[in-house]
Amino acid sequence: MEEIEVVMDFLAIRLLFIDRLCVNLSLVMTREFRIMRITLVGAVANCLLTIVKIVAGLMGHSAAMIADGIHSLTDLVSDFIVMLFVKISSRDSDSDHEYGHGKFETLATLLVGAILMLVAVKLFYGGMTDIIAYARGEELPVPGMIALYMAGVSIVVKEVLYQVTARVGRSVDSQAVLANAWHHRTDAISSVGSMLGIAGAIFMGHRWVVLDPLAGCVISFFIFAVSVKMVKNAVDELMEASLPQAERDEIVEIIGGVAGINNVHELKTRRNGRAVIIDAHVVVNPHITVLEAHEMTCVAEHRLRERFGSESHIFIHIEPSEDSQ
């Protein structure tokens, strides 16, 4: 039991060490490498947690801990999905994908969100099944202390994984990595439910064992809400939804701020994974040269790429002002 705690504590410290070891080198790392590195760290941790949780659940007679181990297994599946699709999305554009492969990363976000949704449904179904059985007078198994210790270790390790993965996801602007980070956190949250139920059964008497499935049902609603948001955002992007109005207004302001551009209209926007695609018409004085108009659009494109990233696809159509003399 103590050996398990030592190993898992060492793993948690190691995760932080690995992430901080490369902080000073982050500027020379490719985006793909940073995503693959943190996802691989998570995959190794999830593999170990899956094995240790299931073993602890079997030894401690805890159905909740076994279910928690299966949840960690779904985390492992999502890790592999992220690594596979991010690898594809990092490819350069080709004749079949002239805008690049960014949508594959969006598809990864959709799949991870769908997995989370299924996990939430499974947790709710399992919890309600146990609650109904308890209400009918059936006895639920009382878990052992090893299951309680393992739940505590899992909470610490998975929260550490969430923090470091979310930090990488925000720094590289990857919705797939952020979705995977939330998968780590939902595992930690489900472990909280397991810990409550296990602790209640051990320290408050057998009748309180129902706390475990009850907490699981409550937590499942939270996980479901997070997964719905992930799936919605991914579906919106796959369906070519426009950028939020605040960002559209910012685009108009950036383009309109270029000297010589009198008006901006016919703005169309969408996302392609990490990249932003912008189409706009601009109105200029009809008496300026083609070179001057071209220089205006170059300035606008440069400012937009500074704001939305160098991968942005920007198309600006020039129109002459009708009321210019």
Contacts in CASP RR format, 6 or more apart in sequence:
PFRMAT RR
TARGET T0000
AUTHOR 0000-0000-0000
METHOD contacts of the structure
MODEL  1
MEEIEVVMDFLAIRLLFIDRLCVNLSLVMTREFRIMRITLVGAVANCLLT
IVKIVAGLMGHSAAMIADGIHSLTDLVSDFIVMLFVKISSRDSDSDHEYG
HGKFETLATLLVGAILMLVAVKLFYGGMTDIIAYARGEELPVPGMIALYM
AGVSIVVKEVLYQVTARVGRSVDSQAVLANAWHHRTDAISSVGSMLGIAG
AIFMGHRWVVLDPLAGCVISFFIFAVSVKMVKNAVDELMEASLPQAERDE
IVEIIGGVAGINNVHELKTRRNGRAVIIDAHVVVNPHITVLEAHEMTCVA
EHRLRERFGSESHIFIHIEPSEDSQ
1 145 0 8 1.000
1 146 0 8 1.000
1 149 0 8 1.000
4 52 0 8 1.000
4 56 0 8 1.000
4 146 0 8 1.000
4 149 0 8 1.000
4 150 0 8 1.000
4 153 0 8 1.000
5 149 0 8 1.000
5 153 0 8 1.000
7 52 0 8 1.000
8 52 0 8 1.000
8 153 0 8 1.000
8 154 0 8 1.000
8 156 0 8 1.000
8 157 0 8 1.000
9 153 0 8 1.000
9 156 0 8 1.000
11 45 0 8 1.000
11 48 0 8 1.000
11 157 0 8 1.000
12 156 0 8 1.000
12 157 0 8 1.000
12 160 0 8 1.000
15 41 0 8 1.000
15 42 0 8 1.000
15 45 0 8 1.000
15 157 0 8 1.000
15 160 0 8 1.000
15 161 0 8 1.000
15 164 0 8 1.000
16 160 0 8 1.000
16 164 0 8 1.000
18 37 0 8 1.000
18 41 0 8 1.000
19 38 0 8 1.000
19 41 0 8 1.000
19 164 0 8 1.000
19 167 0 8 1.000
19 168 0 8 1.000
22 29 0 8 1.000
22 37 0 8 1.000
26 34 0 8 1.000
26 171 0 8 1.000
29 37 0 8 1.000
30 90 0 8 1.000
31 90 0 8 1.000
31 172 0 8 1.000
31 174 0 8 1.000
31 274 0 8 1.000
32 86 0 8 1.000
32 87 0 8 1.000
32 90 0 8 1.000
34 168 0 8 1.000
34 171 0 8 1.000
34 172 0 8 1.000
35 82 0 8 1.000
35 83 0 8 1.000
35 86 0 8 1.000
35 168 0 8 1.000
35 169 0 8 1.000
35 172 0 8 1.000
35 174 0 8 1.000
35 176 0 8 1.000
35 177 0 8 1.000
36 83 0 8 1.000
36 86 0 8 1.000
36 87 0 8 1.000
38 164 0 8 1.000
38 165 0 8 1.000
38 168 0 8 1.000
38 169 0 8 1.000
38 177 0 8 1.000
39 79 0 8 1.000
39 82 0 8 1.000
39 83 0 8 1.000
39 86 0 8 1.000
39 165 0 8 1.000
39 177 0 8 1.000
39 180 0 8 1.000
40 79 0 8 1.000
40 83 0 8 1.000
41 161 0 8 1.000
41 164 0 8 1.000
42 75 0 8 1.000
42 79 0 8 1.000
42 161 0 8 1.000
42 165 0 8 1.000
42 184 0 8 1.000
43 76 0 8 1.000
43 79 0 8 1.000
43 80 0 8 1.000
43 83 0 8 1.000
45 157 0 8 1.000
45 161 0 8 1.000
46 72 0 8 1.000
46 73 0 8 1.000
46 75 0 8 1.000
46 76 0 8 1.000
46 79 0 8 1.000
47 76 0 8 1.000
49 69 0 8 1.000
49 72 0 8 1.000
49 75 0 8 1.000
49 154 0 8 1.000
49 157 0 8 1.000
49 158 0 8 1.000
49 187 0 8 1.000
50 69 0 8 1.000
50 70 0 8 1.000
50 72 0 8 1.000
50 73 0 8 1.000
50 76 0 8 1.000
52 150 0 8 1.000
53 65 0 8 1.000
53 66 0 8 1.000
53 68 0 8 1.000
53 69 0 8 1.000
53 72 0 8 1.000
53 150 0 8 1.000
53 154 0 8 1.000
54 65 0 8 1.000
54 66 0 8 1.000
54 69 0 8 1.000
54 70 0 8 1.000
56 62 0 8 1.000
56 65 0 8 1.000
56 146 0 8 1.000
56 147 0 8 1.000
56 149 0 8 1.000
56 150 0 8 1.000
57 63 0 8 1.000
57 65 0 8 1.000
57 66 0 8 1.000
57 143 0 8 1.000
57 146 0 8 1.000
57 147 0 8 1.000
57 150 0 8 1.000
58 66 0 8 1.000
59 146 0 8 1.000
59 147 0 8 1.000
60 143 0 8 1.000
60 144 0 8 1.000
60 145 0 8 1.000
60 146 0 8 1.000
60 147 0 8 1.000
61 141 0 8 1.000
61 142 0 8 1.000
61 143 0 8 1.000
61 144 0 8 1.000
61 147 0 8 1.000
62 141 0 8 1.000
62 143 0 8 1.000
62 144 0 8 1.000
62 147 0 8 1.000
62 194 0 8 1.000
62 198 0 8 1.000
63 130 0 8 1.000
63 140 0 8 1.000
63 141 0 8 1.000
64 143 0 8 1.000
64 147 0 8 1.000
64 193 0 8 1.000
64 194 0 8 1.000
64 197 0 8 1.000
64 198 0 8 1.000
64 212 0 8 1.000
64 213 0 8 1.000
65 143 0 8 1.000
65 147 0 8 1.000
65 150 0 8 1.000
65 151 0 8 1.000
65 194 0 8 1.000
65 198 0 8 1.000
67 123 0 8 1.000
67 126 0 8 1.000
67 194 0 8 1.000
68 151 0 8 1.000
68 154 0 8 1.000
68 187 0 8 1.000
68 190 0 8 1.000
68 191 0 8 1.000
68 194 0 8 1.000
71 119 0 8 1.000
71 123 0 8 1.000
71 186 0 8 1.000
71 187 0 8 1.000
71 190 0 8 1.000
72 154 0 8 1.000
72 187 0 8 1.000
74 115 0 8 1.000
74 118 0 8 1.000
74 119 0 8 1.000
74 183 0 8 1.000
75 183 0 8 1.000
75 184 0 8 1.000
75 187 0 8 1.000
77 115 0 8 1.000
78 111 0 8 1.000
78 112 0 8 1.000
78 115 0 8 1.000
78 179 0 8 1.000
78 180 0 8 1.000
78 183 0 8 1.000
79 180 0 8 1.000
81 108 0 8 1.000
81 111 0 8 1.000
81 112 0 8 1.000
81 115 0 8 1.000
82 108 0 8 1.000
82 112 0 8 1.000
82 176 0 8 1.000
82 177 0 8 1.000
82 179 0 8 1.000
82 180 0 8 1.000
84 108 0 8 1.000
85 104 0 8 1.000
85 105 0 8 1.000
85 107 0 8 1.000
85 108 0 8 1.000
85 111 0 8 1.000
85 176 0 8 1.000
86 104 0 8 1.000
86 105 0 8 1.000
86 108 0 8 1.000
86 174 0 8 1.000
86 176 0 8 1.000
86 177 0 8 1.000
88 101 0 8 1.000
88 104 0 8 1.000
89 101 0 8 1.000
89 102 0 8 1.000
89 103 0 8 1.000
89 104 0 8 1.000
89 105 0 8 1.000
89 108 0 8 1.000
89 273 0 8 1.000
89 274 0 8 1.000
90 101 0 8 1.000
91 97 0 8 1.000
91 100 0 8 1.000
91 101 0 8 1.000
92 100 0 8 1.000
93 99 0 8 1.000
93 100 0 8 1.000
93 101 0 8 1.000
94 100 0 8 1.000
99 272 0 8 1.000
99 275 0 8 1.000
99 277 0 8 1.000
99 313 0 8 1.000
100 272 0 8 1.000
100 275 0 8 1.000
102 272 0 8 1.000
102 273 0 8 1.000
102 274 0 8 1.000
102 275 0 8 1.000
103 237 0 8 1.000
103 238 0 8 1.000
103 272 0 8 1.000
103 273 0 8 1.000
105 174 0 8 1.000
105 175 0 8 1.000
105 176 0 8 1.000
105 273 0 8 1.000
105 274 0 8 1.000
106 175 0 8 1.000
106 176 0 8 1.000
106 234 0 8 1.000
106 237 0 8 1.000
106 238 0 8 1.000
106 271 0 8 1.000
106 273 0 8 1.000
107 234 0 8 1.000
107 238 0 8 1.000
108 176 0 8 1.000
108 179 0 8 1.000
109 175 0 8 1.000
109 176 0 8 1.000
109 179 0 8 1.000
109 230 0 8 1.000
109 233 0 8 1.000
109 234 0 8 1.000
110 230 0 8 1.000
110 231 0 8 1.000
110 234 0 8 1.000
110 235 0 8 1.000
110 238 0 8 1.000
112 176 0 8 1.000
112 179 0 8 1.000
112 180 0 8 1.000
112 183 0 8 1.000
112 230 0 8 1.000
113 179 0 8 1.000
113 183 0 8 1.000
113 227 0 8 1.000
113 230 0 8 1.000
113 231 0 8 1.000
113 234 0 8 1.000
114 227 0 8 1.000
114 231 0 8 1.000
115 183 0 8 1.000
116 179 0 8 1.000
116 182 0 8 1.000
116 183 0 8 1.000
116 186 0 8 1.000
116 223 0 8 1.000
116 226 0 8 1.000
116 227 0 8 1.000
116 230 0 8 1.000
117 224 0 8 1.000
117 227 0 8 1.000
117 228 0 8 1.000
117 231 0 8 1.000
119 186 0 8 1.000
119 190 0 8 1.000
119 223 0 8 1.000
119 227 0 8 1.000
120 186 0 8 1.000
120 220 0 8 1.000
120 221 0 8 1.000
120 223 0 8 1.000
120 224 0 8 1.000
120 227 0 8 1.000
121 220 0 8 1.000
121 224 0 8 1.000
123 190 0 8 1.000
123 216 0 8 1.000
123 217 0 8 1.000
123 219 0 8 1.000
123 220 0 8 1.000
123 223 0 8 1.000
124 216 0 8 1.000
124 217 0 8 1.000
124 220 0 8 1.000
124 221 0 8 1.000
124 224 0 8 1.000
126 213 0 8 1.000
127 213 0 8 1.000
127 214 0 8 1.000
127 216 0 8 1.000
127 217 0 8 1.000
127 220 0 8 1.000
128 213 0 8 1.000
128 217 0 8 1.000
129 213 0 8 1.000
130 140 0 8 1.000
130 210 0 8 1.000
130 212 0 8 1.000
130 213 0 8 1.000
131 210 0 8 1.000
131 213 0 8 1.000
131 214 0 8 1.000
131 217 0 8 1.000
133 140 0 8 1.000
134 140 0 8 1.000
134 209 0 8 1.000
134 210 0 8 1.000
134 213 0 8 1.000
139 206 0 8 1.000
140 201 0 8 1.000
140 209 0 8 1.000
140 210 0 8 1.000
140 212 0 8 1.000
140 213 0 8 1.000
141 209 0 8 1.000
142 201 0 8 1.000
142 202 0 8 1.000
142 206 0 8 1.000
142 209 0 8 1.000
143 198 0 8 1.000
143 201 0 8 1.000
143 202 0 8 1.000
144 198 0 8 1.000
144 202 0 8 1.000
145 202 0 8 1.000
147 194 0 8 1.000
147 198 0 8 1.000
148 195 0 8 1.000
148 198 0 8 1.000
148 199 0 8 1.000
148 202 0 8 1.000
151 191 0 8 1.000
151 192 0 8 1.000
151 193 0 8 1.000
151 194 0 8 1.000
151 195 0 8 1.000
151 198 0 8 1.000
152 191 0 8 1.000
152 195 0 8 1.000
154 187 0 8 1.000
154 188 0 8 1.000
154 191 0 8 1.000
155 188 0 8 1.000
155 191 0 8 1.000
155 192 0 8 1.000
155 195 0 8 1.000
158 184 0 8 1.000
158 185 0 8 1.000
158 187 0 8 1.000
158 188 0 8 1.000
158 191 0 8 1.000
159 184 0 8 1.000
159 185 0 8 1.000
159 188 0 8 1.000
161 181 0 8 1.000
161 184 0 8 1.000
162 181 0 8 1.000
162 182 0 8 1.000
162 184 0 8 1.000
162 185 0 8 1.000
162 188 0 8 1.000
165 177 0 8 1.000
165 180 0 8 1.000
165 181 0 8 1.000
165 184 0 8 1.000
166 177 0 8 1.000
166 178 0 8 1.000
166 181 0 8 1.000
166 182 0 8 1.000
168 174 0 8 1.000
168 177 0 8 1.000
169 177 0 8 1.000
169 178 0 8 1.000
169 181 0 8 1.000
170 178 0 8 1.000
172 274 0 8 1.000
173 274 0 8 1.000
174 274 0 8 1.000
175 230 0 8 1.000
175 233 0 8 1.000
175 234 0 8 1.000
175 273 0 8 1.000
179 230 0 8 1.000
182 226 0 8 1.000
182 230 0 8 1.000
186 222 0 8 1.000
186 223 0 8 1.000
186 226 0 8 1.000
189 219 0 8 1.000
189 222 0 8 1.000
189 223 0 8 1.000
190 216 0 8 1.000
190 219 0 8 1.000
190 223 0 8 1.000
192 215 0 8 1.000
192 219 0 8 1.000
193 212 0 8 1.000
193 215 0 8 1.000
193 216 0 8 1.000
193 219 0 8 1.000
194 212 0 8 1.000
194 215 0 8 1.000
196 211 0 8 1.000
196 212 0 8 1.000
196 215 0 8 1.000
197 208 0 8 1.000
197 209 0 8 1.000
197 211 0 8 1.000
197 212 0 8 1.000
197 215 0 8 1.000
198 212 0 8 1.000
200 208 0 8 1.000
200 209 0 8 1.000
200 211 0 8 1.000
200 212 0 8 1.000
201 208 0 8 1.000
201 209 0 8 1.000
201 211 0 8 1.000
201 212 0 8 1.000
237 270 0 8 1.000
237 271 0 8 1.000
237 273 0 8 1.000
240 270 0 8 1.000
241 270 0 8 1.000
241 271 0 8 1.000
242 248 0 8 1.000
242 268 0 8 1.000
242 269 0 8 1.000
242 270 0 8 1.000
243 251 0 8 1.000
243 269 0 8 1.000
243 270 0 8 1.000
243 271 0 8 1.000
243 276 0 8 1.000
247 269 0 8 1.000
248 267 0 8 1.000
248 269 0 8 1.000
250 307 0 8 1.000
251 267 0 8 1.000
251 269 0 8 1.000
251 278 0 8 1.000
251 280 0 8 1.000
251 304 0 8 1.000
252 264 0 8 1.000
252 267 0 8 1.000
252 280 0 8 1.000
254 300 0 8 1.000
254 303 0 8 1.000
254 304 0 8 1.000
254 307 0 8 1.000
255 261 0 8 1.000
255 264 0 8 1.000
255 280 0 8 1.000
255 282 0 8 1.000
255 300 0 8 1.000
255 303 0 8 1.000
255 304 0 8 1.000
255 316 0 8 1.000
256 263 0 8 1.000
256 264 0 8 1.000
256 282 0 8 1.000
256 300 0 8 1.000
258 296 0 8 1.000
258 299 0 8 1.000
258 300 0 8 1.000
258 303 0 8 1.000
259 296 0 8 1.000
260 284 0 8 1.000
260 285 0 8 1.000
260 288 0 8 1.000
260 296 0 8 1.000
261 282 0 8 1.000
261 283 0 8 1.000
261 284 0 8 1.000
261 296 0 8 1.000
261 300 0 8 1.000
262 282 0 8 1.000
262 283 0 8 1.000
262 284 0 8 1.000
262 285 0 8 1.000
262 321 0 8 1.000
263 282 0 8 1.000
263 283 0 8 1.000
263 321 0 8 1.000
264 280 0 8 1.000
264 281 0 8 1.000
264 282 0 8 1.000
264 283 0 8 1.000
265 280 0 8 1.000
265 281 0 8 1.000
265 283 0 8 1.000
266 279 0 8 1.000
266 280 0 8 1.000
266 281 0 8 1.000
266 317 0 8 1.000
267 278 0 8 1.000
267 279 0 8 1.000
267 280 0 8 1.000
267 281 0 8 1.000
268 278 0 8 1.000
268 279 0 8 1.000
268 280 0 8 1.000
269 276 0 8 1.000
269 277 0 8 1.000
269 278 0 8 1.000
269 279 0 8 1.000
270 276 0 8 1.000
270 277 0 8 1.000
271 277 0 8 1.000
272 313 0 8 1.000
274 311 0 8 1.000
275 309 0 8 1.000
275 311 0 8 1.000
275 312 0 8 1.000
275 313 0 8 1.000
276 308 0 8 1.000
276 309 0 8 1.000
276 311 0 8 1.000
276 312 0 8 1.000
276 313 0 8 1.000
277 312 0 8 1.000
277 313 0 8 1.000
277 314 0 8 1.000
278 304 0 8 1.000
278 308 0 8 1.000
278 312 0 8 1.000
278 313 0 8 1.000
278 314 0 8 1.000
278 315 0 8 1.000
279 315 0 8 1.000
279 317 0 8 1.000
280 315 0 8 1.000
280 316 0 8 1.000
280 317 0 8 1.000
281 316 0 8 1.000
281 317 0 8 1.000
281 318 0 8 1.000
281 319 0 8 1.000
282 296 0 8 1.000
282 297 0 8 1.000
282 300 0 8 1.000
282 316 0 8 1.000
282 317 0 8 1.000
282 318 0 8 1.000
282 319 0 8 1.000
283 319 0 8 1.000
283 320 0 8 1.000
283 321 0 8 1.000
284 293 0 8 1.000
284 296 0 8 1.000
284 318 0 8 1.000
284 319 0 8 1.000
284 320 0 8 1.000
284 321 0 8 1.000
285 320 0 8 1.000
285 321 0 8 1.000
285 324 0 8 1.000
286 320 0 8 1.000
286 321 0 8 1.000
286 324 0 8 1.000
287 324 0 8 1.000
293 318 0 8 1.000
297 316 0 8 1.000
297 318 0 8 1.000
300 314 0 8 1.000
300 316 0 8 1.000
301 314 0 8 1.000
301 316 0 8 1.000
304 312 0 8 1.000
304 314 0 8 1.000
305 312 0 8 1.000
305 314 0 8 1.000
END
